[in-house]
Amino acid sequence: MCSAEPVNCYPVLVNIISNTFLRLFNCSARIRIWSELFSRTQSPDLKNYTFFNCLSYLLILAAGLPPLLAVSSMEDYKVKSTSC
């Protein structure tokens, strides 16, 4: 009933439990559920947009991180701090 992924197992378990409660109360209705984690669009434009968005974010992060580390070590040098 459940696949190996826990994302799919929880909705199936909730469906089984809810339908069991409906049967206990002699109800003829049934609850159906489905689970789809991500939309399955295969648009190349969307993939390109996501790729270039992530790439630009990583480039900005890579450009801004080294000066931050250099300033931190310069401050340590100024106050003559040492690590034990």
HELIX and SHEET records of a PDB file:
HELIX    1   1 PRO A    6  LEU A   24  1                                  19    
HELIX    2   2 PRO A   44  LYS A   78  1                                  35    
END                                                                             
